[in-house]
Amino acid sequence: MSEPRKIVIVGAGLAGASAAAAVREQGFGGDVLLMGSDPHRPYELPPLSKGVLLGTADEPDWVHEESYYAGHDIRLSSGLTATRLELGARLVLDDAGGEHKFDRLVLATGSRPRPLPTPGGNFPGLYTLRTLDDALSLRSAFTDARRVVIIGGGWIGTEAAAAARSHDAEVTVVAPGRLPLVKVLGDEVAGVFHALHEEHGVHWRLGERVAEVTGDAGGVRGVRLHSGEELLADVVLVAVGAAPRVELAHAAGLELADDGGLAVDAGLRTAAPDVYAVGDIASHFHPRYGHRVRVEHWATARTQGAHVAGNLLGEHEPYLDSPYFFSDQYDLGMEYRGLADLDRDRLVVRGDLTARDFTAFWVGEGGEVHAAMNVNQWDDGDALQRLVDGRAKVGDEDLKSGALADLG
């Protein structure tokens, strides 16, 4: 593979910006175009539902200083949306009428909030959370709101509930599951988060679905549940998940995976020559797991963006990192590493769930550590990473009480 003369990166979030920086760090001297729809320069998403929404920060964590892009000869085109890919002609077209030739193309288009499939979805006072502007607008709404209803009990929903309570709003969370976060953590650990929010005054409507958002052109009045109950609200946040932005790729004929993402191989390559995908949209064949994995988290965007640079410049290295994410809610901080199979893995707990001071391990049938989550415990991160990355076989008693640095 000859070295490219021009690399075009579609999507100027963390994944795209990391790829642009990494090709320069690896000595690429050709043209780099980084284009994205967001009017702001690239930023990281986790602070939006944490510090920005809480009011402890007015800005996100920028991926780089504003001067970085020009200083490294990266042409950053913010507020510019790619509208069509012509892969045979190696061309990206944009909404300003521009045409951009490429030798290598990286798709890093991220995700969008899933809409609520019910009537009343356009009333003022109905919010989603994905961008910096979303977060600032929602924070302002939380500050003035008396009653907030959050639809969805995942990470965005629970973090937003904590932020809304910090602004003294009355908060109700509606979620179809029996517990918040249960699809990710299982009943026992999800129960920790349920109790945490109850202690901070959050009301739950679990096992419920929204039939409609009520209100009129003047604003939302609340949400009506399928049970018939209406929950009154000044602010309604829809946090029912995110959908990968794959329309551009799909229209160009690229293969979609069963999980809705864009199918890429172990090296993050699509089936089209010289076209790669990273971040939220990448349904990546992971050699460690033997199947496709698509992860919508900060660490994956950052590390896949950095990893793809070498492959753009002629390498063929598989991406092997384990999934990682973190959350902060009230006085609880946690980190999660790996990929659990909740249908098969057994849970092993080190510490005290009730005190919210523990590490949870998800262990496979053969004794392999598939995932680990430390909650308010911060000394063993490197050891946990080694156990997960190595799929180490460790006895339950050693996980509960042994010196983690000596295991694996």
C-alpha positions in Angstrom: 0.0 0.0 0.0 1.5 3.3 -1.0 1.3 6.3 1.4 -1.8 8.4 0.8 -1.6 12.0 -0.3 -4.9 13.1 1.3 -6.8 11.7 4.2 -10.4 12.9 4.7 -12.1 12.3 8.1 -15.9 12.6 8.2 -16.9 13.4 11.8 -15.1 15.9 14.0 -15.8 14.4 17.4 -13.3 12.6 19.6 -12.7 9.7 17.3 -12.2 11.8 14.2 -10.0 14.3 16.0 -7.9 11.5 17.5 -7.3 10.0 14.1 -6.3 13.3 12.6 -3.8 14.0 15.4 -2.4 10.5 15.3 -1.6 10.5 11.6 0.4 13.7 12.2 2.1 12.2 15.2 3.2 9.3 13.0 4.8 11.6 10.5 2.2 11.8 7.7 3.0 14.9 5.6 0.0 14.9 3.2 -3.3 16.7 3.5 -5.7 16.1 6.3 -9.3 17.3 6.3 -11.4 16.9 9.4 -15.0 17.8 8.8 -18.0 17.7 11.1 -21.5 19.1 11.5 -21.0 20.4 15.1 -20.2 24.2 15.0 -17.7 23.7 17.8 -14.2 22.3 17.6 -13.9 18.7 18.7 -14.8 18.0 22.3 -15.3 15.0 24.5 -18.8 13.9 25.4 -18.6 12.6 29.0 -18.5 16.1 30.7 -21.8 17.1 29.1 -23.8 14.8 31.3 -21.5 15.4 34.3 -19.7 18.7 34.9 -21.6 20.8 32.3 -25.0 19.6 33.3 -24.2 19.9 37.0 -23.0 23.5 36.5 -19.4 22.9 37.7 -18.1 23.4 34.2 -19.2 25.8 31.4 -17.1 24.0 28.7 -16.5 20.4 27.8 -13.0 18.9 27.7 -11.7 20.0 24.3 -9.8 17.4 22.4 -7.1 20.0 21.6 -6.6 23.6 22.0 -8.0 25.8 19.3 -4.6 26.5 17.8 -3.7 22.9 17.6 -5.3 22.1 14.2 -3.7 25.0 12.3 -0.5 24.4 14.1 -0.4 20.7 12.9 -1.7 21.6 9.4 -5.1 19.8 10.0 -7.9 21.5 8.0 -10.7 21.6 10.5 -14.1 22.4 8.9 -16.6 22.7 11.7 -20.3 23.1 10.8 -19.8 21.3 7.5 -21.9 18.2 6.8 -21.0 15.4 4.4 -24.0 14.6 2.3 -22.8 11.9 -0.1 -19.9 9.5 -0.6 -18.8 8.4 -4.1 -16.5 5.6 -3.2 -15.6 4.7 -6.8 -14.5 8.3 -7.5 -13.0 8.6 -4.0 -15.0 11.7 -3.3 -16.9 13.2 -0.4 -19.6 15.9 -1.1 -20.7 18.4 1.5 -23.8 20.5 2.2 -21.9 23.7 1.1 -21.4 22.3 -2.4 -17.8 21.2 -1.9 -16.2 18.1 -3.2 -13.3 16.5 -1.4 -11.0 13.9 -3.0 -9.4 11.3 -0.8 -6.9 8.6 -0.9 -8.0 7.2 2.5 -11.3 7.9 4.2 -12.2 7.6 7.8 -15.9 7.6 8.8 -16.4 8.8 12.4 -19.9 10.1 12.3 -20.9 9.1 15.8 -24.5 8.7 17.1 -27.7 10.7 17.5 -30.3 10.4 20.3 -33.1 8.0 19.5 -36.4 9.8 19.2 -39.4 8.9 21.4 -41.9 7.1 19.1 -44.9 8.7 20.7 -47.2 11.6 20.0 -46.1 15.0 21.4 -42.5 14.8 20.4 -42.1 18.4 19.3 -43.3 20.4 22.3 -41.1 23.1 23.8 -39.6 21.7 27.0 -38.7 18.3 25.5 -35.0 17.7 25.4 -32.3 15.3 24.3 -28.7 15.3 25.3 -25.9 14.7 22.8 -24.1 18.0 22.0 -22.5 20.9 24.0 -25.4 23.1 23.0 -27.9 20.4 24.2 -26.1 20.3 27.6 -26.1 24.0 28.1 -29.7 24.3 27.1 -30.8 21.4 29.4 -28.8 22.8 32.3 -30.6 26.1 32.0 -33.9 24.3 32.0 -33.0 22.2 35.0 -32.1 25.4 36.9 -35.6 26.8 36.4 -37.6 23.6 36.5 -39.7 22.5 39.4 -40.5 19.0 38.0 -38.4 17.0 35.6 -39.4 13.7 34.0 -36.6 11.6 32.4 -37.5 8.9 30.0 -34.9 6.2 30.1 -32.9 4.6 32.8 -29.5 4.1 31.1 -26.3 6.0 31.8 -27.5 9.3 30.3 -30.8 9.1 32.1 -29.3 8.3 35.5 -26.5 10.9 35.2 -29.0 13.5 34.2 -31.3 12.6 37.1 -28.4 13.2 39.5 -27.7 16.6 37.8 -31.4 17.6 37.9 -31.6 16.7 41.7 -28.5 18.9 42.2 -30.5 21.8 40.8 -33.3 21.0 43.4 -35.8 19.8 40.8 -38.3 17.1 41.6 -37.2 14.2 39.4 -39.1 11.1 38.1 -37.4 8.5 35.9 -39.6 6.3 33.6 -37.9 3.1 32.3 -39.3 -0.2 30.9 -36.8 -2.4 32.8 -37.3 -3.7 36.3 -34.2 -1.7 37.4 -32.1 1.1 35.9 -29.0 -0.1 34.0 -30.1 -3.7 34.4 -29.2 -4.6 30.8 -25.6 -3.6 31.5 -25.1 -4.5 35.1 -27.6 -7.2 36.0 -30.0 -7.1 38.9 -27.7 -7.1 41.9 -25.4 -4.3 40.8 -28.2 -2.3 39.1 -29.9 -2.4 42.5 -27.1 -0.3 43.9 -27.9 2.5 41.5 -31.6 2.2 42.1 -31.1 2.6 45.8 -28.6 5.5 45.3 -31.1 7.6 43.4 -33.9 6.8 45.8 -31.8 8.0 48.7 -31.3 11.3 46.7 -35.1 11.7 46.2 -35.5 10.4 42.7 -38.9 8.8 42.0 -39.1 5.8 39.8 -41.7 4.4 37.4 -40.1 1.1 36.5 -41.6 -1.4 34.1 -43.5 1.5 32.5 -43.6 3.0 29.0 -44.6 6.4 27.8 -47.8 6.6 25.7 -47.5 10.3 24.9 -46.0 13.6 25.8 -48.7 15.9 26.9 -48.8 19.7 26.3 -49.3 22.2 23.5 -47.4 24.8 21.5 -46.7 26.6 24.7 -44.7 23.7 26.2 -44.8 20.3 27.7 -47.2 19.5 30.5 -45.8 16.1 31.2 -46.0 12.5 30.0 -48.8 10.0 30.0 -47.9 6.4 30.8 -49.5 3.3 29.2 -51.0 2.7 32.7 -53.0 6.0 32.2 -51.1 7.9 34.9 -49.9 11.4 33.8 -46.7 12.7 35.3 -46.6 16.5 35.3 -43.3 18.2 34.2 -41.8 21.5 33.2 -38.9 19.6 31.5 -38.9 16.2 29.8 -35.6 14.6 28.8 -35.7 11.8 26.3 -32.8 9.4 27.0 -33.8 6.2 25.3 -30.5 5.4 23.7 -28.5 6.5 20.7 -28.5 5.4 17.0 -25.3 5.2 15.0 -25.2 7.7 12.2 -24.7 5.3 9.3 -27.0 6.7 6.7 -24.2 8.2 4.7 -22.3 4.9 4.7 -25.3 2.8 3.9 -26.3 5.1 1.0 -22.8 4.6 -0.4 -23.3 0.8 -0.4 -21.2 -0.1 2.7 -22.3 -3.1 4.7 -24.2 -2.7 7.9 -23.9 -5.2 10.8 -26.7 -6.8 12.7 -26.2 -4.3 15.6 -26.9 -1.4 13.3 -23.3 -0.2 13.0 -21.0 -0.2 10.0 -19.2 -3.6 9.5 -15.4 -3.3 9.8 -12.7 -5.9 10.2 -10.3 -6.3 13.1 -8.2 -3.5 11.7 -11.3 -1.1 11.4 -11.5 -1.4 7.6 -14.7 -1.6 5.7 -15.1 -3.8 2.7 -14.5 -0.8 0.4 -10.9 -0.1 -0.4 -9.1 2.5 1.8 -12.3 3.2 3.8 -12.2 2.8 7.6 -14.7 3.5 10.4 -14.1 4.3 14.1 -16.1 5.2 17.2 -19.8 4.7 17.7 -20.6 3.5 14.2 -17.8 0.9 14.0 -19.1 -2.7 14.4 -15.7 -4.1 14.8 -14.7 -7.8 14.6 -12.8 -8.1 17.9 -10.2 -10.9 17.9 -10.4 -11.3 21.7 -14.1 -12.0 21.7 -14.5 -13.7 18.4 -17.5 -11.6 17.3 -18.5 -8.1 16.4 -18.4 -5.4 19.1 -19.9 -1.9 18.9 -19.2 0.4 21.8 -20.6 3.9 22.3 -18.1 5.1 24.8 -15.4 7.7 25.2 -12.5 5.4 25.5 -13.4 3.5 22.3 -13.6 6.7 20.3 -10.3 7.9 21.6 -8.3 4.7 21.2 -9.9 3.5 17.9 -9.2 7.0 16.4 -5.5 6.8 17.5 -5.2 3.1 16.4 -6.6 3.6 12.9 -3.8 6.1 12.0 -1.2 3.4 11.6 -3.5 1.3 9.3 -4.2 4.4 7.2 -0.5 4.7 6.7 0.1 1.1 5.7 -0.1 -1.1 8.8 -2.6 -3.9 9.2 -2.8 -4.1 13.0 -6.0 -5.4 14.7 -7.6 -3.2 17.4 -7.5 -5.2 20.6 -8.5 -2.8 23.4 -11.2 -3.9 25.9 -14.2 -1.7 26.3 -14.0 0.9 29.1 -16.3 3.5 30.5 -16.9 5.5 33.6 -19.7 7.3 35.4 -20.1 9.8 38.3 -23.4 10.1 40.1 -23.7 11.9 43.4 -21.0 10.4 45.6 -20.6 7.3 43.5 -17.8 7.0 41.0 -17.2 3.9 38.9 -15.1 2.5 36.1 -16.1 -0.6 34.0 -13.7 -2.6 31.9 -14.4 -5.5 29.6 -17.5 -7.1 28.2 -19.8 -9.2 30.4 -22.3 -11.8 29.2 -25.0 -11.3 31.8 -26.9 -14.5 30.6 -23.9 -16.7 31.4 -21.4 -15.0 33.6 -21.6 -15.2 37.4 -21.1 -12.2 39.6 -18.3 -12.1 42.2 -18.3 -9.1 44.5 -15.3 -7.8 46.4 -16.3 -5.4 49.1 -19.7 -4.1 50.2 -22.5 -3.4 47.7 -24.6 -1.7 50.4 -21.9 0.8 51.3 -21.2 1.4 47.6 -17.5 0.5 48.1 -16.8 -2.6 46.0 -15.4 -4.1 42.8 -17.7 -6.4 40.8 -16.4 -9.1 38.6 -18.2 -11.0 35.8 -16.7 -14.4 35.5 -17.2 -16.9 32.7 -18.1 -20.6 32.9 -14.4 -21.4 32.7 -13.3 -19.0 35.4 -12.2 -16.2 33.0 -12.6 -12.6 34.2 -14.7 -11.1 31.4 -15.4 -7.7 33.0 -14.7 -5.7 36.2 -16.3 -2.6 37.7 -14.7 -0.7 40.6 -17.0 1.5 42.6 -15.4 4.1 44.8 -12.3 2.0 44.8 -9.4 3.5 42.9 -6.2 1.6 43.8 -6.5 -1.4 41.5 -7.3 0.0 38.0 -4.1 -1.4 36.4 -4.6 -4.8 38.0 -8.2 -4.9 36.9 -7.2 -4.0 33.3 -4.7 -6.9 33.2 -7.2 -9.4 34.5 -9.8 -8.3 31.9 -7.3 -8.0 29.0 -5.8 -11.4 29.8 -9.2 -13.0 30.5 -7.4 -14.4 33.5 -8.7 -17.5 35.3 -8.9 -16.6 38.9 -10.8 -18.3 41.8 -13.7 -16.6 43.3 -12.1 -16.4 46.8 -9.0 -14.8 45.3 -11.1 -12.2 43.5 -13.0 -11.5 46.8 -10.0 -11.1 49.0 -6.6 -11.7 47.3 -4.1 -9.1 46.3 -5.3 -8.1 42.9 -1.8 -7.0 41.8 -0.6 -10.5 42.2 -3.4 -12.2 40.3 -3.6 -13.0 36.6 
